[in-house]
Amino acid sequence: MKSTFRSLFSVALLLFTAVFLTSCFEVREEFDIKSDGSGSYKFVLDMSQIGAMMKGMQESLPDSAKQEDPTSQLGNVNGVKFESVNEIKGISNAVEINDKDNYIFGGQFDFANIEALNKALSLISKDSTTGDMPPGIYSFSKGTFARKWHEQYFVDKVFGNRDENVGMGGGAEMEQILSKVQYKCIIRTGGKIKKYAKNKVKMTSPTEVVYEYQLFDMKKNVEDLKFFVKFK
């Protein structure tokens, strides 16, 4: 199943296979959650390290050999249409991040409640072929913000079929590439954090926790992506 979210990863991986073997990039989600369940969401594909390397490679070539920077295509294939979620009740200020100069792509929006957040992320994760949208995976109750596991959000989005890795290559080379990709989820809360899921997480302040994984570990240990953060 191919979602627009997965398409962005696919293009990035196919364009920079050789570069990934010596460099890395970061996939980052950020949540700012208030005590009433409202907040903001941000998704970033940060390829600034790769961008610097690509620019250096381009500059070192003779003029006759120079080609259009392949990363410039990412702004055109970014299927994560963040601006479209402004039409959802409870969503506002949705904008796309398309910083081609610094090789940073993604989007952000504000949400009035968890229901609006789930609807927005389901729309963003809509399958580009069938139009199917996954169910909401986030919840908020009595000061606890949580994420449950759902195959379509994580494994299907990035890897496709787990056995075949459709459209993504495979084998040792793919493992080597994905081992260079860091996934980070930052959760900032509107009150002091009292309790949180401790697997692969660090508390960076009384109101912030950060979950970090290598992208390939996401495929091997899918249950790790569940979390909860309780604050007051």
N, C-alpha and C positions, 0 to 999 in steps of 0.2 A: 504494500500500500504506500503510495507516494503522496506526502503532504507538502504544502508549500514550505513549511519549516524545514523539512528534510531536503527539499530542493536546494535551499541556500547552502546547506552543508555539502551536498553533492557537488555543486559547482565549485565551491572552494577547494574541496579535496581533489577534484580532477584537475583543476588549474595549477595547483601548487604541490603536486605529489613530490617532485624532486626537492623542492624547498623545504617541505615538512620534515624530510629526513634529517635536516640539520638545524631546523628552527622550530618554533612552536607558536601557538596562538591560544586565546582564551575565549571560551563561551561563558557569558555571565548573565545571571538573572538577579535582579534587585527588587526587594519588596520593602516598602515602608508601610507598616500596618498600625493604625491608630486603635484606641481602646473601643471605638464604636464600630470597628470592622471596615472602615473606609481606609483609603490609602493610595499609593501609587505603585506602578510596576514599570520595570525597565528591562529590556533584553538587549544585550550587546554581543556582537561577534567582533572581537578585538584582534586584528591581524597586523597591528602596528610593527611588530618585529619582522614579520614576513615582508611588509611593505617596504621597510628600510632596506632589506636585502634585495628585493626586486628592483628598487630604484638604483641601488649600487650596481647591480648586474646590467641594467639598461645603460647606465652612464659609462660603463666600461667597454661597451660595444662600439664599433665604428658606425658612423651614420648610416652606411649602406645596410647594416645588419639590424638596426634598431627596428622594433615593432611596437605596436600599441601595447601599453601596459595591460596585461590580461586582467588585472584586478579592477580595471575601470569598468569591466562588464558587470561587476557584482551589483552596482546600483540599479542596473536594468533587469536583473534576474531575481532581485530580492522580492520573493513572493509573500513576504511577511507584511501584509498591507495594514499597518497599524492605523493609518488614518481612517480606514473604513469602519473601525470599531466605534468611532464617535457617534454612529447612528444607534448604538445600543443604549437603552435607558440606564443611567447610572455611570456612563463612561464619558469622560471629557478630556480635552487637551491631548488627544492622541496625535502623535507626530512620528514620522519616520526619521531614523538616524542614518544619514548617508554621507559620511565624511570620507570621501575618496582620497583626499590629501593625506589623511592619517590612517587609512585602511580600517575604519571603524564603522560597522553597520548594525542596524537593529531598529528599535523603536521604543516608545514609552507612552504611558497614559495614566490618568487618575481614575480611580473607581470609588463609587459611593458605598458599595457593600460587596461582600464575597460573591453573591449571585452574579453581579455585574462583571466581576473579575473572571469568574468561570465562563460566562458567556463570551466575553471578549477573547479569552485564550482558546476557547473551542472554535471560534470563528477563524482566528489566526491559524489554527492547526487543522483547518478543514482540508480534507483530501482533495487535491487538485483535479483528480480524475472522476471520482464518484460523487463528490460533494458531501460525503459523510463527515460529521463532526463528532469528536470524542466527547464523553461526558466530563463534567467538572470534577477536578481532583482536589480542590482546595476547600477548606472549611474553617469557620471561625465561630467559637462558642465560649462564653464565659472567660474571655481573655486568652484563649488558646487558638493559635493559628497553626493549621496542620495541612500536610500534603499526603495523599495516599498514592499508591502505585497504580498506574494504568499503562498497559503495553503500548497503546497507540501513541501516547504522549512522548515516550522516551525511545524504546527500542525500534519501533516501526518508523518513527520520524527520522532518526539518524542513520540506522543501519539497514532498514528494509527487512526482508525476511532474514531471521537470525541464522538460518542454515546456508542461505544462498548469497546474502549481502547484495541484493539486486542493484545493479547500476553503480556499485561502490567498489568494485574490485574484490580483493580478498587475499587470504593467505598471510604469510609472514610480513610482506610489505605493508599490507593494510594495518596489521597489528602495530607495526613500527610507526606508521603515520599517526594512528589514533593515540598511541602512547605519548605523543607530543602535544596532544590537545588537552587543555585543562578546563574543566567545568567548575564554575564557582557560583554558589547561591548565597546572596547576602540578604539577611532579614533584619530590618531595623524596626523597633517597636516603640509604641507611644508611652511605655511605662517600663519599670525595672523588670528584667527577665528573672523569673523565679525557677523555671525548669525548662529543659530542652532535651531532645534526642541527642545522645552524645556520640553517635557513630560518625567518624570523619568530620567533626565539627570543632570549631574553636570559638570561644567567646572573646570578642575584641573590645567590648565595652559593656557596661551594665544594661545597655539597650540594643546590642547588636551581636548576632552570631553569624558565622560564615561556614558553610558546608563546601568542601573542596574534593574533587575527584579527578582522576585522569579519565578521559572520555572512554577509553577502552575498558576501564574498570566498571563503568556504567553498564556495559553489556554483560560483564561477567557476574556482577553482584547487584542485580536490579533492585533488590529489597533495600539496599542502602539509600535509595533516593526518597524513601518515606521520611518524613520528619514531623516534629511538632515543636512549637515554642509557646510557652505559657508566660504571660507577663501581667503585671498589675499596675 
